[in-house]
Amino acid sequence: MKVLGLTGGIGMGKSTVAAMFEACGIPAFNADKAVHALQAPDGAAIPALAAAFPGTVRDGVLDRAALRALVLDDAAQMRRLEGIMHPLVRAAEADFMAHARAEGRPAVLLDIPLLLESGARDRFYKVITVSCPRETQIARVAARGLPLAQIEAIIARQMPDARKRELADMVIETGGTLADTQAQVARLIAELGL
């Protein structure tokens, strides 16, 4: 089974591109969705988060804004959060992969925002990055309701887009229309023989 890695900065269009791969029959694992499920009420991460970050979990519900405020500018706190979340996400990913193998899937796509930052590149048959102009990226994230200062802080923590483009095997430009992006995905799938 070929394992494709999908990465890109916040707001670059990873989820949209992953959905396009799924529509073409290539199952996609979304690390961000796994995190949200793990951090949902009664999620597997809630007890550890409550213990590690007092005051961020109330009545079994994580206050994401409070957690973000604690970790965004504090490297030690971010490492603590990653130490809790990364093993849980990896376990969810392993379950996804086992299921895909059991179904005889020829390929899967793993949508992992920090794929290159985490040094996981060697795990993949090909690494694909999504990319769009910075102003488009910021507008997309702002539409989610995050203030500009937080957007800039998140972008600053991520590998620069230009570097991701250099390290990736393939680049999908997402600054145009959805039809343009879909055409790129279809070409890429054809090139990979999937």
RAPE-V111082 format. One record per pair of residues at least 24 apart in sequence whose ideal C-beta (glycine too) atoms are under 6 Angstrom apart, sorted by the first residue. I is the first residue (numbers start at 1). J is the second residue. D is the distance in Angstrom with one decimal. If there is no record, write none. Layout:
i: <I | I>
j: <J | J>
d: <D | D>
//
This chain:
i: <1 | 1 | 2 | 2 | 3 | 3 | 3 | 4 | 4 | 5 | 5 | 5 | 5 | 6 | 6 | 6 | 7 | 7 | 7 | 7 | 8 | 8 | 9 | 9 | 10 | 10 | 11 | 11 | 11 | 12 | 12 | 12 | 12 | 13 | 13 | 14 | 14 | 17 | 17 | 18 | 18 | 20 | 20 | 21 | 24 | 26 | 26 | 27 | 27 | 28 | 28 | 29 | 29 | 29 | 30 | 31 | 31 | 34 | 34 | 38 | 44 | 45 | 48 | 52 | 72 | 107 | 116 | 116 | 116 | 117 | 126 | 127 | 127 | 128 | 129 | 129 | 129 | 130 | 130 | 131 | 131 | 131 | 131 | 132 | 132 | 133 | 136>
j: <101 | 105 | 107 | 125 | 108 | 124 | 125 | 109 | 126 | 110 | 115 | 124 | 127 | 109 | 111 | 128 | 112 | 115 | 116 | 129 | 129 | 130 | 158 | 161 | 141 | 154 | 137 | 140 | 141 | 130 | 131 | 132 | 137 | 130 | 174 | 111 | 130 | 130 | 172 | 109 | 111 | 182 | 185 | 109 | 189 | 107 | 109 | 100 | 108 | 109 | 111 | 93 | 96 | 110 | 111 | 89 | 112 | 89 | 92 | 88 | 88 | 88 | 84 | 80 | 153 | 194 | 159 | 164 | 167 | 159 | 169 | 168 | 169 | 170 | 164 | 168 | 171 | 172 | 174 | 161 | 165 | 171 | 173 | 174 | 175 | 175 | 175>
d: <5.7 | 6.0 | 4.2 | 4.3 | 5.8 | 5.4 | 5.5 | 4.7 | 5.4 | 5.5 | 5.0 | 3.8 | 4.4 | 5.5 | 4.6 | 5.1 | 6.0 | 4.0 | 5.8 | 5.2 | 5.0 | 3.7 | 4.9 | 5.7 | 5.6 | 5.3 | 4.2 | 3.9 | 4.0 | 4.4 | 6.0 | 5.6 | 5.9 | 4.7 | 3.4 | 5.2 | 5.5 | 5.3 | 5.7 | 6.0 | 4.5 | 5.6 | 4.4 | 4.7 | 5.5 | 5.2 | 5.4 | 5.4 | 5.2 | 4.3 | 5.7 | 5.6 | 4.4 | 4.9 | 4.6 | 5.5 | 4.6 | 4.9 | 4.4 | 5.1 | 5.8 | 5.6 | 4.7 | 5.6 | 5.5 | 5.0 | 5.6 | 5.8 | 5.4 | 5.2 | 4.4 | 4.9 | 5.2 | 4.7 | 4.5 | 3.9 | 5.5 | 5.0 | 5.0 | 5.5 | 5.8 | 5.7 | 6.0 | 4.6 | 3.7 | 5.1 | 5.1>
//
